[in-house]
């Protein structure tokens, strides 16, 4: 089974795991106040990277003043300047999660996605 489950603030659960490239990822339940007040409102999950990394091709890094040595593929890793954040998660409601499950099952069975 994938990952490790823990409890976060307000009792929300979080599944953490490492992806194929070694990135730390998470899926967390997030019940909006609307859902807590009215259970007929949809629930949501948030999924994505726990710690996003920023990369630039060497030629672009040079143009924007990033001073760092590129890796063997010519890619420079850099930190965002203080005060700059990057969104590394997506939020899905119940309907979207159900649709994603269908697409993932389709990929598992057919090694591809189709609109059939």
C-alpha atoms as one frame of an Amber mdcrd trajectory, in Angstrom:
protein
   0.000   0.000   0.000   1.255   3.479  -0.856   2.634   5.821   1.791   2.132
   6.597   5.445  -1.018   8.106   6.988  -0.908  10.665   9.757  -3.417  13.017
  11.409  -3.115  16.753  10.914  -4.800  19.698  12.600  -8.550  19.431  13.089
  -8.371  15.658  12.487  -7.670  15.810   8.760  -5.645  12.886   7.468  -2.550
  13.124   5.304  -0.992  10.415   3.173   2.694  11.064   2.497   4.791   9.152
  -0.015   7.779   9.475  -2.316   7.184   9.518  -6.059   9.165   7.720  -8.757
  11.675  10.604  -8.925  12.213  10.722  -5.162  10.053  13.810  -4.516   8.130
  14.022  -1.229   4.409  14.131  -1.996   1.174  14.273  -0.021  -2.558  13.858
  -0.323  -4.527  15.580   2.432  -8.226  15.640   3.227  -9.588  19.163   3.574
 -13.160  19.585   4.640 -14.342  23.100   3.924 -16.307  24.882   6.602 -19.264
  24.543   4.189 -18.972  20.740   4.364 -18.533  20.760   8.139 -21.728  22.812
   8.482 -23.624  20.914   5.789 -22.492  17.372   4.931 -24.321  17.546   1.597
 -21.632  19.982   0.386 -18.695  18.266  -1.375 -15.483  17.315   0.406 -12.075
  18.029  -1.091  -8.549  16.681  -1.131  -5.297  18.486  -1.837  -2.450  16.646
  -3.524   0.991  17.582  -4.710   4.578  18.129  -3.711   5.494  18.753  -0.087
   8.675  20.636  -0.999   8.719  21.991  -4.560  12.030  22.613  -6.285  12.742
  25.348  -8.822  14.779  24.619 -11.923  15.855  26.603 -14.967  17.813  25.754
 -18.070  21.332  27.179 -17.802  20.779  29.691 -20.627  17.702  31.148 -18.876
  19.292  31.056 -15.432  22.140  33.176 -16.798  19.655  35.678 -18.282  17.827
  36.203 -14.987  20.959  36.336 -12.862  20.912  32.940 -11.166  24.501  32.063
 -10.323  24.832  28.322  -9.935  26.468  25.391 -11.634  24.205  23.329 -13.903
  23.825  19.591 -13.535  24.800  17.162 -16.310  21.580  18.003 -18.177  22.258
  21.752 -18.163  19.647  22.441 -15.489  20.227  24.829 -12.603  18.353  24.340
  -9.314  17.671  27.531  -7.379  15.748  28.855  -4.390  12.925  31.304  -4.819
  13.620  34.793  -3.502  12.258  35.582  -0.044   8.568  36.422  -0.159   7.928
  34.460  -3.361   5.810  31.317  -3.149   4.908  28.748  -5.750   1.736  26.676
  -5.824   2.667  23.005  -5.922  -0.680  21.420  -5.092  -4.034  20.847  -6.716
  -7.410  20.678  -5.012 -10.022  18.193  -6.194 -13.645  17.841  -5.106 -15.419
  14.482  -4.871 -16.630  14.532  -8.474 -13.131  15.270  -9.755 -11.602  12.507
  -7.599 -14.123  10.002  -9.001 -13.264  11.132 -12.542  -9.546  10.854 -11.835
  -9.992   7.315 -10.499 -11.753   6.336 -13.734  -8.892   7.818 -15.774  -6.236
   6.091 -13.649  -8.008   2.734 -13.982  -8.219   3.349 -17.728  -4.459   3.950
 -17.827  -3.751   0.827 -15.727  -5.816  -1.321 -18.096  -4.862   0.258 -21.433
  -1.560   2.059 -20.820  -3.324   5.148 -22.208  -6.340   7.459 -21.820  -9.348
   7.407 -24.163 -12.613   9.342 -24.371 -14.689   6.184 -24.801
